[in-house]
Amino acid sequence: MDDLEKAILFSFDESGSVDPVLKSQAVAYCQQIKETSSICRLSIERVSSTKFVQVQFWCLQTLHEILHLKYSSINPDEKSYIRESVLSIACYEVPKDKNSVGVLDSPAFIKNKFAQVFVTLIYFEYPLIWSSVFLDLLSHLSKGAPVIDMFCRVLNALDDELISLDYPRSAEEITVASRVKDAMRQQCVPQIVRAWYDIVTLYRNSDPDLSAGMLDTTRRYITWIDIGLIANDAFVPLLFELILVDGQSEQLRGTAASCVLAIVSKRMDPQSKLSLLRSLQISRVFSLVVGDGESELVSKLAALLTGYASEILDCSKHLDSEDIKGISMELLDEVLPSVFYVMQNSDLDATFNIVQFLSCYASTMKSLSPLREKQVVHVGQMLEVIRARICYDSTYRDNLNLPDKIGREEEDRMTEYRKDLFVLLRTVGRVAPDVTQVFIRNSLASAHGSSESNVEEVEAALSLLYAFGESISDEAMRTGSGVLRELVPMLLSARFSCHSHRMVALVYLETITRYMKFVQENTQCIPLVLTAFLDERGIHHPNINVSRRASYLFMRVVKLLKAKLVPFIETILQNLQDTVAQFISVNWISKEPKCSASEDGSHIFEAIGLLIGMEDVPPEKQSEYLSALLTPLCQQVELLLVDAKAQSPDDSFAKVSSIQQVIMAINALSKGFSERLVTASRPAIGIMFKQALDVLLQILLVFPKIEPLRNKVTSFLHRMVDTLGTSVFPYLPKALDQLLVESEPKEMVGFLVLINQLICKFNTLVGDILEEVFPAIASRVFHILPQDAFPSGPGSNTEEIRELQELQRTFYTFLHVMTTHDLSSVFLAPGSRAYLDPIMRLLLYASCNHKDILIRKACVQIFIRLIKDWCVKPSGEEKVPGFQSFVIETFATNCCLYSVLDKSFEFRDANTHVLFGEIVVAQKVMYEKFGDDFLIHFVSRGFPAAHCPQDLAEEYCQKLQGSDIKTLKSFYQSLIENLRRHQNASLVFR
């Protein structure tokens, strides 16, 4: 072993036994050797004389790099030596030392790397320099398996590295590939094909792996060589003989099937293709797919049959002759039973292709009306296949019922896998609605009637009905066309032996919900719907996941049916007594987890609220129903609040959870009651909600710092604002004061959103309340927000920073809502005056510099509104001393001129363009309010600083005084762009 071999072995070491310093020296030494002029000769000599595969690989990799990157700089003699040596190695002509290992006797990865080197020579030298390369290889194939194997590898590498379009290619590579293919077609393709045939025939029994490798190479080349060289009386019978002979190597049979698929998929005109397909007599392989669905052969045959059927279908689309179309339909009828069988029994990859094919086939049937008898049979077979494929594996039955991690993963996988199958179902449903409905009805009847039906079959039958619902029009759903009139009542009354399983129960309830439009028109079905939701199939199901989902779906059903459910209210409430009791009687000391703690648990209260909140319900009954629910809920809160501070931390946690539940329940309940009913037609209902509000506001006093409770109470206040209207006012001061106490940024955002809701709903009516609370809001916000800009760069995107940014955005929105709802006078109230100056500075900075263009626009709009509210016509008395001069001297120049001159102000951005429009409006409003005071200052102070020519300044004055907004905006944009071009320095607001 010389120094080079040692260095290569050291550089390849991954065991850690070589000292890192020594390894880096070895790498450097190898690199130094690569730079020598004799490296090609050295690599070729060493690759055949070494016994180390690492050295062989390094030599071949080096040779490949040199040829690939420096071919043009290699001298002709050196190229000739490389060419002769590479051919000698490929043809087993290099004499071997007894201590060396030849390339053809080396591991597969060495042979593949050598083939890559060989192909690099073909890239540069064929056909102009080395025109005989393929003939040279062919002449040595008689030497046996090692040379034949290398011949295969070279052709495969040529396909991978240059010819195949499965990989992205450069323009140069595409040109070289065309040159190589054209030369091969003219010179040697027939000889190569003959060699393939002879080798496969010769070695099919003695070395089936070699024959299989040769056929895999053949498959690659069928796409671009003359199809007549393969699709003939010699090669095709050989391929089918290999496929059909039992006992032959499965790999060889599979590659033969792949070759036939390549023939089938060959591009050609439709009529020639159809003749070719017909001549193949593909029916010979149909019996072979009836076997092990997991075997490689069946998988390859599945792909062949799918490809064959797809090509027939494609031909039929492009042929006009009825006779020829008839032939294609005959071939299709012949192959489809096998395709259906394959779809049920082969692997998923093949199934995916088959689904695509069947979707196309079903789509072509749309134009055929009525369907032929065989096509009706095919529709039924498609539906059988879909039902079989959407069934869950019974192995996962228990996992899916819990569900555990395995069950959830399987559910997710099947949901994704089923998508294409359900698309196919809907296509079939549109083509043959009657056949599809009858099939689904029979599936459901079979699942319902058989005592042996298992979970998977029942779930599949219900899923078919659910998915089919998407393809039914609203009109067909309402009228119950076809067998729907029979199918929906059958569904509603169904009780399956496996109904306790989560998957069955969930899809059952989802399916009922999907067909509710039928129930809307067929009210005789309402009792069946209610029974299904209220018994152990729905809300009383033993699986908590099902009962929660049932509560939510029942709420949706109530929203849909509403007034039609009035006669059933008593029955519904009686059936829900235990569910409601479970919610309101939980002992807070209990350490057991409460299954209703999910948000879904409150949906049952929303459903009840929707039911009893209708004006169709008699007033006395309505009061009775609501009192029966609200009174115990409020009592439970009062009970939980008693001596709260005396409890241990664990007890307090349990209390908080219980109180959260009650607030969610009352909140959900209130959603069914309109403001008009509560405040006008039935004020007694309003009194009950006010009493509930009074009770829930006590929570803020007892638990002032518990964020989840504050959020829940805030959410309830939102509801009461919508429900109670102005009668909520007496409760607001106390509530708002309490919510402001020590509020964190996140809580402050929620508080401001509540205030915004009040302002948007009540406008100036909320002025007095806002005057009271505004100083505390301003004080808290200015205390929380940083004085300087938010940090940027690495480490600045923390949760804390994001919360502060959200608070800032919400505060700007709050100020915008105030000014645009005629409440700017609140800024001038005695308690708020102290915050006027910091607010103006904040708005000014944001209008000029904020990164969020929408916030900048909002701030400009605030200034426009304040100018209109606080400034009278020229020479009038100032309403807010100093405001006019602030606007003219600071806002106008900094926001309306300097900020838009900055090149970061991008006119092409849509939001920025809208902001620019507001800035132009601001100038128009300032001129209307301040007259020449504004114009003189803006033109004499601002424009000179921006180096504006006098003629443009004068034109600006004319446009401002006489033009409409659109004309002024267009001129001002061109003015700004002109000024930008003539100045290097940018003016930045400070």
Beta strands, then each sheet from edge to edge (+ up, - down):
end
